[in-house]
Amino acid sequence: MVQKVKIDMKSVLIVEDHDDTRTWWRKHISEAFPEAQAQTAATLEEAREHLKNGRFALALVDINLPDGSGIDLVRELTVAHAETYCVITTIFDDDTHIFSALQAGAKGYLIKEQPLDQQIEQLRAVILGQPPLSPGIARRILAHFSRQMQHLQDTEALTPRENDVLQLIAKGFSRPEVARLLGLTTNTVASYTKIIYQKLNVSSRAEAVYEGLRLGLIDPYC
């Protein structure tokens, strides 16, 4: 049995620079959320003005806006208005935009090429606790994590000590500091670092940290 989630979507912010699309969303958003009252913005500046005067349960945000990227707005909402459920609505269906939006805090991603009534249906799924994702986006996300897991399986595992060194490198400690913290010599840390680079197939500290984060080897909260 599907468990419905009680979500109050009375206040909606629509950030969209195309007049027809913006008007359509404002007129039809109540089909997904009957009590929804929508305000609209055609630019980031207008959206930020709305946010100064109130809070929103839902924000539908286009990416390509006249004065910048909607992903920046999602990032701002995630920090300052964490209660706002952010959904991207865009023409961009590439991995760079998708994962940038999700990392910024977007909880849904809808492609404009879909009929708008289908997008309404996907939004309605929020009530069932399901993120609104266009079918192609869901497939891309699954494919991305499948590739990531395969890469992780193909990567030679780090030993516990190598992992300790990587964690400290990620925190910004210098080689002598890592040596002192782990009770090793500087030359030993240098050897461990070289092995880590080889196993991760990288050639610099920055690349090692990036790859370690991407593969889940580094805990960003430690």
Helices and strands as residue ranges (DSSP letters): E 11-15, H 19-28, G 29-31, E 37-41, H 44-53, E 58-61, E 64-65, E 68-69, H 70-80, E 85-90, H 95-104, E 108-111, H 116-124, G 125-128, H 135-154, H 160-170, H 175-182, H 186-200, H 205-214
